[in-house]
Amino acid sequence: IDTIKKEFKSDWKGCTLTEIYYAGDDCTKDHKDWADRNNADEVIVLLSSFDVDSSGGDGSLNPNSTYNDWKWILVRTNGGQWQHVDHGY
């Protein structure tokens, strides 16, 4: 979760993270292929909610909106640092 919070704070200008949590074992199993594609041992899926201000963030998001159930996919190898490899719906 800290990995995403740090990235969100530095890279998601105009957006406010309001919630982030573990998506659950079933969702994570559905994304096991992400670990394989990234030569990693483990994958974790987080879900979040965030608000977008009038700027629309980087321009790819809807201004003045809220995004819910936004997925963050992270992988790691040998218990190392989690790496963010994808996000979205």
C-alpha positions as MATLAB code, in Angstrom:
seq = 'IDTIKKEFKSDWKGCTLTEIYYAGDDCTKDHKDWADRNNADEVIVLLSSFDVDSSGGDGSLNPNSTYNDWKWILVRTNGGQWQHVDHGY';
ca = [
       0.000    0.000    0.000;
       2.868    2.394    0.790;
       4.260    1.883   -2.724;
       1.037    3.179   -4.267;
       0.577    5.978   -1.731;
       4.054    7.307   -2.557;
       3.491    7.070   -6.307;
       0.069    8.651   -6.034;
       1.439   11.586   -4.053;
       4.278   12.259   -6.499;
       2.735   11.380   -9.880;
      -1.040   11.847   -9.658;
      -1.325   15.635   -9.589;
      -4.869   16.932   -9.210;
      -6.016   13.678   -7.597;
      -6.690   12.814   -3.973;
      -6.465    9.202   -2.832;
      -9.380    8.552   -0.465;
      -9.138    4.789    0.086;
      -6.823    1.893   -0.735;
      -7.103   -1.735    0.350;
      -6.251   -5.342   -0.529;
      -8.614   -6.685   -3.197;
      -8.670  -10.203   -1.733;
      -7.226  -13.587   -2.556;
      -9.699  -14.400   -5.350;
      -8.926  -11.212   -7.255;
      -5.193  -11.709   -6.787;
      -5.406  -15.288   -8.148;
      -7.106  -13.912  -11.270;
      -4.049  -11.738  -11.890;
      -1.334  -14.395  -11.374;
      -0.321  -13.993  -15.015;
       1.055  -10.543  -14.157;
       3.712  -12.165  -11.977;
       4.600  -14.538  -14.816;
       4.815  -11.706  -17.370;
       7.130   -9.738  -15.101;
       9.372  -12.649  -14.059;
       8.131  -12.311  -10.481;
       7.066  -14.796   -7.812;
       4.153  -12.929   -6.284;
       1.366  -10.592   -7.311;
      -0.957   -8.476   -5.206;
      -3.973   -6.468   -6.321;
      -5.086   -3.384   -4.440;
      -8.301   -1.443   -4.965;
      -8.645    2.275   -4.433;
     -10.951    5.233   -4.624;
      -9.773    8.711   -5.535;
     -11.157   12.119   -6.389;
     -10.100   14.119   -9.433;
     -10.151   17.917   -9.336;
     -11.136   20.267  -12.165;
      -7.780   19.749  -13.933;
      -8.596   16.143  -14.791;
      -5.293   14.998  -13.316;
      -2.905   14.451  -16.216;
      -5.747   15.043  -18.680;
      -6.695   11.389  -19.073;
      -9.218   11.401  -16.204;
     -12.670   12.959  -15.983;
     -12.514   16.331  -14.205;
     -14.477   16.734  -10.963;
     -15.126   13.019  -10.641;
     -14.570   10.100   -8.294;
     -13.048    6.793   -9.357;
     -13.928    3.703   -7.314;
     -12.525    0.151   -7.454;
      -9.458    1.311   -9.410;
      -7.016   -1.620   -9.515;
      -3.304   -1.433   -8.786;
      -1.264   -4.504   -9.718;
       2.078   -5.020   -7.979;
       4.625   -7.827   -8.248;
       7.742   -8.888   -6.362;
      10.413  -11.584   -6.413;
      11.944  -13.419   -3.457;
      10.195  -11.222   -0.889;
      11.755   -8.076   -2.359;
      10.229   -4.669   -2.906;
       6.773   -4.500   -4.463;
       6.813   -2.983   -7.957;
       3.776   -1.326   -9.525;
       3.280   -2.834  -12.998;
      -0.232   -1.739  -14.007;
      -3.376    0.059  -12.915;
      -6.891    0.795  -14.119;
     -10.228   -0.953  -14.379;
];
